[in-house]
């Protein structure tokens, strides 16, 4: 693998705590996707699959937009009079990262939707495994407003994510909606106040990092493929992928978790993720999303009655 970092122009990357924050880096153009950006984004995502500084990819935008879609000037007008072969190459380069590399990325991917999402940007949004939006993010299938239909698999992606009625409504009207509506329709997992967006995304990334990375990759691959299979084919495929993931990972995570649950009685898989203590080599449980750790439970226990009485007496017989 080349050690040369492919970003730094229309795409930028910042590493922090095993998270690679990948930025659409054209804030003056509302992060519209040009042919140059498409090529740079593919190279960036490809590089990050082998970069040890990255355990989770977070895709977001510089400035006020996540991405306002395809660049009307560079992607459309400037290619209108080019050869059909040239135009097909430009489309292939867009699809290469939006529909293939991002959707099937080796690492977990999260869309951190900080602002505008229009037109063609719906495809990479839906290609991310998970998505968290700012309440005030603005979404719109604006193609109908300037005389084209949503291409680049935008129509397919919204049909899969928000259902027939919602998809047709926004495709046909071109109206906008906010982050809360996006969460309500299932386009994103959650919508949070803008000042809590990065914090929530970091929390989610930490949860994903606690899982066996090979099994986690297989789990998302299986889901994306079995949706288009019949029951019998899906059943065989899931078992094959499950066996394959255990073989590739060595099965240590699974065997350790089974021991912690069945033998050591130190793990409840429905409430926590298995982790091996690096110092002792013994099982340890980390809090799962929505669960409470033993430490937190202890922290919320009621104080002893003697402590309460002493407090009342010290304050002159009145509660503080």
C-alpha positions as a Markdown table, in Angstrom:
| # | Residue | x | y | z |
|---|---|---|---|---|
| 1 | Unk | 0.0 | 0.0 | 0.0 |
| 2 | Unk | 1.2 | 3.5 | -0.8 |
| 3 | Unk | 2.1 | 5.6 | 2.2 |
| 4 | Unk | 1.2 | 8.8 | 0.4 |
| 5 | Unk | -2.0 | 10.3 | 1.8 |
| 6 | Unk | -4.4 | 10.9 | -1.1 |
| 7 | Unk | -6.4 | 13.7 | 0.7 |
| 8 | Unk | -5.7 | 17.3 | 1.2 |
| 9 | Unk | -7.5 | 19.1 | -1.6 |
| 10 | Unk | -11.3 | 18.6 | -2.1 |
| 11 | Unk | -11.3 | 15.9 | 0.7 |
| 12 | Unk | -9.7 | 16.3 | 4.1 |
| 13 | Unk | -9.1 | 13.8 | 7.0 |
| 14 | Unk | -8.5 | 14.3 | 10.7 |
| 15 | Unk | -7.6 | 11.5 | 13.0 |
| 16 | Unk | -8.6 | 11.5 | 16.7 |
| 17 | Unk | -9.0 | 8.6 | 19.1 |
| 18 | Unk | -9.1 | 5.9 | 16.3 |
| 19 | Unk | -11.8 | 7.9 | 14.4 |
| 20 | Unk | -11.1 | 9.2 | 10.9 |
| 21 | Unk | -13.2 | 12.3 | 10.3 |
| 22 | Unk | -13.4 | 12.5 | 6.5 |
| 23 | Unk | -14.6 | 15.9 | 5.3 |
| 24 | Unk | -16.1 | 17.1 | 2.1 |
| 25 | Unk | -13.7 | 20.0 | 1.8 |
| 26 | Unk | -15.3 | 22.5 | -0.6 |
| 27 | Unk | -17.2 | 24.7 | 1.9 |
| 28 | Unk | -17.3 | 27.7 | -0.6 |
| 29 | Unk | -19.3 | 25.4 | -3.0 |
| 30 | Unk | -21.4 | 23.9 | -0.2 |
| 31 | Unk | -19.3 | 20.7 | -0.6 |
| 32 | Unk | -20.8 | 19.9 | -4.0 |
| 33 | Unk | -19.2 | 16.8 | -5.5 |
| 34 | Unk | -17.1 | 17.4 | -8.6 |
| 35 | Unk | -15.2 | 14.8 | -10.6 |
| 36 | Unk | -12.1 | 15.8 | -8.8 |
| 37 | Unk | -13.7 | 15.2 | -5.4 |
| 38 | Unk | -15.1 | 11.9 | -6.5 |
| 39 | Unk | -11.7 | 10.6 | -7.5 |
| 40 | Unk | -10.1 | 12.0 | -4.3 |
| 41 | Unk | -12.8 | 10.5 | -2.1 |
| 42 | Unk | -12.4 | 7.0 | -3.6 |
| 43 | Unk | -8.7 | 7.1 | -3.0 |
| 44 | Unk | -9.2 | 8.4 | 0.6 |
| 45 | Unk | -11.7 | 5.7 | 1.5 |
| 46 | Unk | -9.5 | 3.0 | -0.1 |
| 47 | Unk | -6.5 | 4.2 | 1.9 |
| 48 | Unk | -8.3 | 4.3 | 5.2 |
| 49 | Unk | -9.2 | 0.6 | 5.0 |
| 50 | Unk | -5.5 | -0.2 | 5.6 |
| 51 | Unk | -4.7 | 2.8 | 7.9 |
| 52 | Unk | -4.2 | 1.6 | 11.5 |
| 53 | Unk | -5.1 | 5.1 | 12.8 |
| 54 | Unk | -8.7 | 4.5 | 11.7 |
| 55 | Unk | -11.2 | 2.1 | 13.3 |
| 56 | Unk | -14.3 | 4.0 | 12.4 |
| 57 | Unk | -14.9 | 6.4 | 9.4 |
| 58 | Unk | -17.1 | 9.5 | 10.0 |
| 59 | Unk | -18.1 | 11.3 | 6.9 |
| 60 | Unk | -19.0 | 15.0 | 7.4 |
| 61 | Unk | -18.7 | 18.4 | 5.7 |
| 62 | Unk | -16.7 | 21.6 | 6.2 |
| 63 | Unk | -18.7 | 24.7 | 6.8 |
| 64 | Unk | -22.5 | 24.9 | 6.6 |
| 65 | Unk | -23.2 | 21.9 | 4.4 |
| 66 | Unk | -22.7 | 18.1 | 4.5 |
| 67 | Unk | -23.0 | 18.1 | 0.7 |
| 68 | Unk | -25.3 | 20.0 | -1.6 |
| 69 | Unk | -25.1 | 17.2 | -4.2 |
| 70 | Unk | -23.4 | 17.1 | -7.6 |
| 71 | Unk | -21.5 | 20.1 | -8.9 |
| 72 | Unk | -23.8 | 21.5 | -11.6 |
| 73 | Unk | -21.0 | 23.3 | -13.4 |
| 74 | Unk | -18.2 | 20.7 | -13.2 |
| 75 | Unk | -20.2 | 17.5 | -13.2 |
| 76 | Unk | -23.0 | 18.5 | -15.6 |
| 77 | Unk | -22.4 | 21.6 | -17.8 |
| 78 | Unk | -18.7 | 21.1 | -18.4 |
| 79 | Unk | -19.2 | 17.5 | -19.5 |
| 80 | Unk | -22.4 | 18.0 | -21.7 |
| 81 | Unk | -20.4 | 18.3 | -24.9 |
| 82 | Unk | -17.8 | 15.6 | -24.1 |
| 83 | Unk | -17.9 | 12.2 | -25.6 |
| 84 | Unk | -20.2 | 9.5 | -24.3 |
| 85 | Unk | -17.2 | 7.5 | -23.2 |
| 86 | Unk | -15.9 | 10.5 | -21.2 |
| 87 | Unk | -19.3 | 11.0 | -19.5 |
| 88 | Unk | -19.7 | 7.4 | -18.6 |
| 89 | Unk | -16.2 | 7.5 | -17.0 |
| 90 | Unk | -17.3 | 10.5 | -14.9 |
| 91 | Unk | -20.4 | 8.6 | -13.8 |
| 92 | Unk | -18.4 | 5.5 | -13.0 |
| 93 | Unk | -16.0 | 7.5 | -10.8 |
| 94 | Unk | -18.9 | 8.9 | -8.8 |
| 95 | Unk | -20.5 | 5.5 | -8.3 |
| 96 | Unk | -17.2 | 3.9 | -7.5 |
| 97 | Unk | -17.0 | 5.6 | -4.1 |
| 98 | Unk | -20.7 | 6.5 | -3.4 |
| 99 | Unk | -22.3 | 3.2 | -4.2 |
| 100 | Unk | -19.5 | 0.7 | -3.9 |
| 101 | Unk | -16.4 | 1.6 | -1.8 |
| 102 | Unk | -18.4 | 3.5 | 0.9 |
| 103 | Unk | -21.3 | 1.1 | 1.0 |
| 104 | Unk | -18.9 | -1.9 | 1.3 |
| 105 | Unk | -16.2 | -0.3 | 3.4 |
| 106 | Unk | -14.1 | -2.5 | 5.6 |
| 107 | Unk | -14.5 | -0.2 | 8.6 |
| 108 | Unk | -17.8 | 0.9 | 10.2 |
| 109 | Unk | -19.0 | 4.2 | 8.6 |
| 110 | Unk | -21.1 | 7.0 | 10.2 |
| 111 | Unk | -22.6 | 10.0 | 8.4 |
| 112 | Unk | -22.3 | 13.0 | 10.7 |
| 113 | Unk | -24.8 | 15.3 | 9.0 |
| 114 | Unk | -23.9 | 18.8 | 10.0 |
| 115 | Unk | -25.9 | 20.8 | 7.4 |
| 116 | Unk | -27.3 | 20.8 | 3.8 |
| 117 | Unk | -28.0 | 17.4 | 2.1 |
| 118 | Unk | -29.3 | 17.9 | -1.4 |
| 119 | Unk | -29.8 | 15.7 | -4.5 |
| 120 | Unk | -26.9 | 13.4 | -5.3 |
| 121 | Unk | -25.7 | 13.6 | -1.6 |
| 122 | Unk | -28.5 | 11.2 | -0.7 |
| 123 | Unk | -26.5 | 8.3 | -2.2 |
| 124 | Unk | -23.4 | 8.5 | 0.0 |
| 125 | Unk | -25.7 | 9.3 | 3.0 |
| 126 | Unk | -27.5 | 6.0 | 2.5 |
| 127 | Unk | -24.3 | 4.2 | 1.8 |
| 128 | Unk | -23.0 | 5.0 | 5.3 |
| 129 | Unk | -23.8 | 2.2 | 7.8 |
| 130 | Unk | -25.3 | 4.7 | 10.3 |
| 131 | Unk | -26.2 | 8.3 | 10.3 |
| 132 | Unk | -26.7 | 11.0 | 12.9 |
| 133 | Unk | -28.0 | 14.4 | 11.9 |
| 134 | Unk | -28.2 | 17.8 | 13.4 |
| 135 | Unk | -31.8 | 18.9 | 14.1 |
| 136 | Unk | -31.3 | 21.9 | 11.9 |
| 137 | Unk | -29.8 | 20.0 | 9.0 |
| 138 | Unk | -31.7 | 20.6 | 5.7 |
| 139 | Unk | -32.5 | 17.8 | 3.3 |
| 140 | Unk | -34.0 | 18.1 | -0.2 |
| 141 | Unk | -34.5 | 16.0 | -3.4 |
| 142 | Unk | -34.1 | 19.2 | -5.5 |
| 143 | Unk | -33.7 | 17.6 | -8.9 |
| 144 | Unk | -37.3 | 18.1 | -9.9 |
| 145 | Unk | -36.8 | 21.9 | -9.3 |
| 146 | Unk | -34.4 | 22.2 | -12.2 |
| 147 | Unk | -35.8 | 19.6 | -14.7 |
| 148 | Unk | -34.1 | 16.3 | -14.0 |
| 149 | Unk | -35.1 | 13.2 | -12.0 |
| 150 | Unk | -33.0 | 12.0 | -9.1 |
| 151 | Unk | -30.2 | 9.9 | -10.7 |
| 152 | Unk | -27.0 | 8.3 | -9.5 |
| 153 | Unk | -29.1 | 5.8 | -7.6 |
| 154 | Unk | -30.7 | 8.5 | -5.4 |
| 155 | Unk | -34.1 | 7.3 | -6.3 |
| 156 | Unk | -33.2 | 3.7 | -5.4 |
| 157 | Unk | -31.5 | 4.8 | -2.1 |
| 158 | Unk | -34.5 | 6.8 | -0.9 |
| 159 | Unk | -37.0 | 4.1 | -1.9 |
| 160 | Unk | -35.0 | 1.7 | 0.3 |
| 161 | Unk | -34.7 | 4.0 | 3.2 |
| 162 | Unk | -37.8 | 6.1 | 3.6 |
| 163 | Unk | -40.6 | 4.1 | 1.9 |
| 164 | Unk | -42.8 | 4.7 | -1.1 |
| 165 | Unk | -45.0 | 7.5 | 0.1 |
| 166 | Unk | -42.3 | 9.6 | 1.7 |
| 167 | Unk | -39.9 | 9.1 | -1.3 |
| 168 | Unk | -42.5 | 10.0 | -3.9 |
| 169 | Unk | -43.6 | 13.1 | -2.0 |
| 170 | Unk | -40.2 | 14.6 | -1.8 |
| 171 | Unk | -39.1 | 13.4 | -5.3 |
| 172 | Unk | -42.2 | 15.0 | -6.8 |
| 173 | Unk | -42.4 | 18.2 | -4.8 |
| 174 | Unk | -38.7 | 19.1 | -4.2 |
| 175 | Unk | -39.7 | 20.3 | -0.7 |
| 176 | Unk | -37.1 | 20.3 | 2.1 |
| 177 | Unk | -37.2 | 18.7 | 5.5 |
| 178 | Unk | -35.1 | 18.9 | 8.6 |
| 179 | Unk | -33.1 | 16.4 | 10.7 |
| 180 | Unk | -36.0 | 15.6 | 13.0 |
| 181 | Unk | -38.1 | 14.6 | 10.0 |
| 182 | Unk | -35.2 | 12.6 | 8.5 |
| 183 | Unk | -35.0 | 10.6 | 11.8 |
| 184 | Unk | -38.8 | 10.1 | 11.8 |
| 185 | Unk | -38.7 | 8.7 | 8.3 |
| 186 | Unk | -35.7 | 6.5 | 8.9 |
| 187 | Unk | -33.3 | 8.3 | 6.6 |
| 188 | Unk | -31.0 | 8.8 | 9.7 |
| 189 | Unk | -30.8 | 6.9 | 13.0 |
| 190 | Unk | -31.1 | 10.0 | 15.2 |
| 191 | Unk | -31.4 | 13.7 | 15.1 |
| 192 | Unk | -29.7 | 15.8 | 17.9 |
| 193 | Unk | -29.2 | 19.5 | 18.7 |
| 194 | Unk | -26.3 | 20.8 | 16.6 |
| 195 | Unk | -24.0 | 21.4 | 19.6 |
| 196 | Unk | -24.4 | 17.7 | 20.6 |
| 197 | Unk | -23.8 | 16.2 | 17.1 |
| 198 | Unk | -20.1 | 15.4 | 17.3 |
| 199 | Unk | -20.4 | 14.2 | 20.9 |
| 200 | Unk | -23.1 | 11.7 | 20.0 |
| 201 | Unk | -21.2 | 10.5 | 16.9 |
| 202 | Unk | -18.1 | 9.9 | 19.1 |
| 203 | Unk | -20.2 | 7.9 | 21.6 |
| 204 | Unk | -21.5 | 5.8 | 18.8 |
| 205 | Unk | -18.1 | 5.2 | 17.3 |
| 206 | Unk | -16.8 | 4.1 | 20.7 |
| 207 | Unk | -19.6 | 1.5 | 20.9 |
| 208 | Unk | -18.6 | 0.1 | 17.5 |
| 209 | Unk | -14.9 | -0.1 | 18.4 |
| 210 | Unk | -15.8 | -2.5 | 21.3 |
| 211 | Unk | -17.0 | -5.2 | 18.9 |
| 212 | Unk | -15.0 | -7.8 | 17.1 |
| 213 | Unk | -14.0 | -5.9 | 13.9 |
| 214 | Unk | -14.1 | -8.9 | 11.6 |
| 215 | Unk | -17.5 | -10.1 | 12.8 |
| 216 | Unk | -18.8 | -6.5 | 12.7 |
| 217 | Unk | -17.8 | -6.2 | 9.1 |
| 218 | Unk | -19.4 | -9.5 | 8.3 |
| 219 | Unk | -22.6 | -8.5 | 10.1 |
| 220 | Unk | -23.1 | -5.4 | 8.0 |
| 221 | Unk | -22.2 | -7.2 | 4.7 |
| 222 | Unk | -24.7 | -9.9 | 5.5 |
| 223 | Unk | -27.5 | -7.5 | 6.1 |
| 224 | Unk | -26.9 | -5.5 | 2.9 |
| 225 | Unk | -27.0 | -8.7 | 0.8 |
| 226 | Unk | -29.7 | -10.8 | 2.3 |
| 227 | Unk | -32.3 | -8.2 | 1.7 |
| 228 | Unk | -32.4 | -9.3 | -1.9 |
| 229 | Unk | -32.3 | -13.1 | -1.3 |
| 230 | Unk | -35.1 | -15.6 | -0.7 |
| 231 | Unk | -35.3 | -17.2 | 2.7 |
| 232 | Unk | -33.5 | -20.4 | 1.9 |
| 233 | Unk | -30.6 | -18.7 | 0.1 |
| 234 | Unk | -30.3 | -16.1 | 2.9 |
| 235 | Unk | -30.2 | -18.9 | 5.5 |
| 236 | Unk | -27.3 | -20.7 | 3.8 |
| 237 | Unk | -25.5 | -17.4 | 3.1 |
| 238 | Unk | -25.7 | -16.3 | 6.7 |
| 239 | Unk | -24.4 | -19.5 | 8.1 |
| 240 | Unk | -21.5 | -19.5 | 5.6 |
| 241 | Unk | -20.6 | -15.9 | 6.5 |
| 242 | Unk | -20.9 | -16.6 | 10.2 |
| 243 | Unk | -18.5 | -19.6 | 10.0 |
| 244 | Unk | -16.2 | -17.6 | 7.8 |
| 245 | Unk | -16.0 | -14.7 | 10.1 |
| 246 | Unk | -15.2 | -16.9 | 13.1 |
| 247 | Unk | -12.4 | -18.6 | 11.0 |
| 248 | Unk | -11.0 | -15.2 | 10.0 |
| 249 | Unk | -11.1 | -13.7 | 13.4 |
| 250 | Unk | -9.9 | -16.8 | 15.3 |
| 251 | Unk | -13.0 | -16.9 | 17.4 |
| 252 | Unk | -11.3 | -15.6 | 20.5 |
| 253 | Unk | -14.0 | -12.9 | 21.0 |
| 254 | Unk | -16.8 | -15.5 | 20.8 |
| 255 | Unk | -15.1 | -18.1 | 23.0 |
| 256 | Unk | -14.1 | -15.5 | 25.6 |
| 257 | Unk | -17.6 | -14.1 | 25.8 |
| 258 | Unk | -19.2 | -17.6 | 26.1 |
| 259 | Unk | -16.8 | -18.3 | 29.0 |
| 260 | Unk | -17.6 | -15.0 | 30.7 |
| 261 | Unk | -21.3 | -15.7 | 30.4 |
| 262 | Unk | -21.6 | -19.4 | 31.1 |
| 263 | Unk | -18.6 | -20.1 | 33.4 |
| 264 | Unk | -17.5 | -16.9 | 35.1 |
| 265 | Unk | -21.0 | -15.3 | 35.3 |
| 266 | Unk | -19.5 | -11.9 | 34.6 |
| 267 | Unk | -21.2 | -11.0 | 31.3 |
| 268 | Unk | -24.8 | -10.4 | 30.2 |
| 269 | Unk | -24.5 | -10.1 | 26.4 |
| 270 | Unk | -27.9 | -8.4 | 26.2 |
| 271 | Unk | -26.7 | -5.5 | 28.3 |
| 272 | Unk | -22.9 | -5.3 | 27.7 |
| 273 | Unk | -20.1 | -6.0 | 25.2 |
| 274 | Unk | -17.4 | -8.6 | 26.1 |
| 275 | Unk | -14.0 | -7.2 | 26.6 |
| 276 | Unk | -10.9 | -9.0 | 27.9 |
| 277 | Unk | -9.0 | -7.1 | 30.6 |
| 278 | Unk | -5.5 | -6.4 | 29.1 |
| 279 | Unk | -3.8 | -6.7 | 32.4 |
| 280 | Unk | -5.4 | -9.8 | 33.9 |
| 281 | Unk | -6.5 | -11.5 | 30.7 |
| 282 | Unk | -9.9 | -12.1 | 32.4 |
| 283 | Unk | -13.3 | -11.1 | 31.2 |
| 284 | Unk | -14.6 | -7.6 | 31.6 |
| 285 | Unk | -17.9 | -6.1 | 30.5 |
| 286 | Unk | -18.3 | -2.7 | 29.0 |
| 287 | Unk | -21.6 | -0.9 | 28.9 |
| 288 | Unk | -23.7 | -1.5 | 25.8 |
| 289 | Unk | -25.6 | 1.4 | 24.3 |
| 290 | Unk | -28.7 | 2.0 | 26.5 |
| 291 | Unk | -27.4 | -0.3 | 29.3 |
| 292 | Unk | -26.1 | 0.5 | 32.7 |
| 293 | Unk | -22.8 | -0.7 | 34.0 |
| 294 | Unk | -22.4 | -2.2 | 37.5 |
| 295 | Unk | -20.4 | 0.9 | 38.5 |
| 296 | Unk | -23.3 | 3.2 | 37.5 |
| 297 | Unk | -25.8 | 1.1 | 39.4 |
| 298 | Unk | -23.7 | 1.4 | 42.5 |
| 299 | Unk | -23.5 | 5.1 | 42.0 |
| 300 | Unk | -27.2 | 5.5 | 42.1 |
| 301 | Unk | -27.8 | 3.4 | 45.2 |
| 302 | Unk | -29.6 | 5.2 | 48.1 |
| 303 | Unk | -27.2 | 6.6 | 50.8 |
| 304 | Unk | -27.2 | 4.9 | 54.2 |
| 305 | Unk | -29.8 | 6.2 | 56.7 |
| 306 | Unk | -27.1 | 7.1 | 59.2 |
| 307 | Unk | -25.5 | 9.4 | 56.7 |
| 308 | Unk | -28.9 | 11.1 | 56.1 |
| 309 | Unk | -29.5 | 11.7 | 59.8 |
| 310 | Unk | -26.1 | 13.1 | 60.4 |
| 311 | Unk | -26.7 | 15.5 | 57.5 |
| 312 | Unk | -30.0 | 16.7 | 58.9 |
| 313 | Unk | -28.5 | 17.2 | 62.4 |
| 314 | Unk | -25.6 | 19.2 | 61.1 |
| 315 | Unk | -27.8 | 21.6 | 59.2 |
| 316 | Unk | -29.8 | 22.5 | 62.3 |
| 317 | Unk | -32.6 | 19.9 | 61.9 |
| 318 | Unk | -33.6 | 21.2 | 58.4 |
| 319 | Unk | -32.9 | 19.5 | 55.1 |
| 320 | Unk | -30.6 | 21.3 | 52.8 |
